[in-house]
Amino acid sequence: MTLASAPNATDSCNSFIPPSFDVNKVEIISDRPDCATFIFTDEDHTLGNSLHYVLMKNPKVDFSGYSIPHPSDNRMNLRIQTKGHISAQESLLQGLNDIKDISAHILDTFNNTADN
């Protein structure tokens, strides 16, 4: 199952997905809205550790963990369990947006320092 075709994916949740994002890159394994495993293709510890970090900073998230099943397999599994206030998909999208904001801030700070 992909992110766009998930049974508990709402229109508001899907509206956060940028048009350039390949939704076939993420597979969702979930039987409850508050708990899901996301399988990312062609991703590694860089995204996994970053997502885990920002997700655990979210007070609405109970658990986040990621694993790389095997070094020769180009997949990363991310497990999210929320406290029920938001869905696991919404928390993932919020985490991805947080990483984007942090990256933009770092880039702006670097560019401002380089200009001086």
C-alpha positions as CSV (number, residue, x, y, z in Angstrom):
1,M,0.0,0.0,0.0
2,T,1.3,3.5,-0.8
3,L,1.0,6.7,1.1
4,A,-1.6,8.1,-1.3
5,S,-3.8,5.0,-1.3
6,A,-3.7,4.2,2.4
7,P,-7.2,3.5,3.7
8,N,-6.9,5.9,6.6
9,A,-5.1,8.6,4.6
10,T,-7.3,11.7,4.6
11,D,-7.5,14.4,1.9
12,S,-5.9,16.9,4.3
13,C,-3.1,14.5,4.9
14,N,-2.5,13.9,1.2
15,S,-2.5,17.7,0.5
16,F,0.8,18.0,2.3
17,I,2.6,15.7,-0.2
18,P,4.4,17.8,-2.7
19,P,3.6,17.0,-6.3
20,S,7.2,16.0,-7.1
21,F,7.3,13.4,-4.3
22,D,7.2,9.8,-5.5
23,V,4.5,8.2,-3.4
24,N,5.6,4.8,-4.4
25,K,8.8,5.4,-2.4
26,V,6.8,4.9,0.8
27,E,4.8,1.8,1.8
28,I,2.6,1.9,4.8
29,I,1.8,-1.1,7.1
30,S,-0.9,-0.2,9.5
31,D,-4.1,-1.5,11.0
32,R,-4.7,1.5,13.3
33,P,-4.5,5.2,12.5
34,D,-2.3,5.9,15.6
35,C,0.3,3.3,14.9
36,A,2.1,2.5,11.6
37,T,5.3,1.2,10.0
38,F,6.5,3.2,7.0
39,I,8.9,1.5,4.6
40,F,11.1,3.9,2.6
41,T,12.8,2.8,-0.5
42,D,16.3,4.2,-1.3
43,E,16.7,5.8,2.1
44,D,19.1,5.2,4.9
45,H,20.3,6.3,8.4
46,T,20.4,10.0,7.3
47,L,16.7,10.3,7.0
48,G,15.9,7.6,9.6
49,N,17.8,9.2,12.4
50,S,16.7,12.7,11.5
51,L,13.0,11.7,11.4
52,H,13.3,9.7,14.7
53,Y,14.9,12.8,16.4
54,V,12.2,15.3,15.3
55,L,9.4,12.8,15.9
56,M,10.5,12.2,19.5
57,K,10.5,16.0,20.0
58,N,6.7,16.0,19.1
59,P,4.7,15.7,22.4
60,K,1.9,13.9,20.5
61,V,4.2,11.0,19.5
62,D,4.6,8.1,22.0
63,F,7.2,6.1,20.1
64,S,9.4,6.4,17.0
65,G,12.1,4.0,15.9
66,Y,13.8,3.1,12.6
67,S,15.8,0.2,11.3
68,I,17.7,-0.8,8.2
69,P,16.8,-4.5,7.9
70,H,20.0,-5.4,5.9
71,P,22.9,-3.4,4.6
72,S,22.4,-4.7,1.0
73,D,18.7,-3.9,1.1
74,N,18.0,-0.2,0.2
75,R,15.1,0.1,2.6
76,M,14.5,1.9,5.8
77,N,11.6,1.0,8.2
78,L,10.2,3.7,10.4
79,R,7.7,2.8,13.2
80,I,5.5,5.6,14.7
81,Q,3.0,5.4,17.5
82,T,1.1,8.5,18.5
83,K,-0.9,9.3,21.6
84,G,-4.1,9.3,19.5
85,H,-4.4,13.0,19.0
86,I,-3.1,12.8,15.5
87,S,-2.5,9.9,13.1
88,A,0.8,8.3,12.4
89,Q,0.7,9.6,8.9
90,E,0.1,13.2,10.1
91,S,3.0,12.9,12.5
92,L,5.2,11.6,9.7
93,L,4.3,14.6,7.5
94,Q,4.8,17.0,10.3
95,G,8.2,15.5,11.0
96,L,9.2,15.8,7.4
97,N,8.1,19.4,7.4
98,D,10.1,20.0,10.6
99,I,13.2,18.6,8.9
100,K,12.6,20.9,5.9
101,D,12.3,23.9,8.2
102,I,15.4,23.0,10.2
103,S,17.4,22.5,7.0
104,A,16.2,25.9,5.6
105,H,17.3,27.6,8.9
106,I,20.7,26.0,8.7
107,L,21.1,27.0,5.1
108,D,20.1,30.6,5.8
109,T,22.4,30.8,8.8
110,F,25.3,29.4,6.7
111,N,24.6,31.9,3.9
112,N,24.3,34.8,6.2
113,T,27.6,33.9,7.9
114,A,29.3,33.4,4.5
115,D,28.2,36.9,3.4
116,N,29.8,38.6,6.4
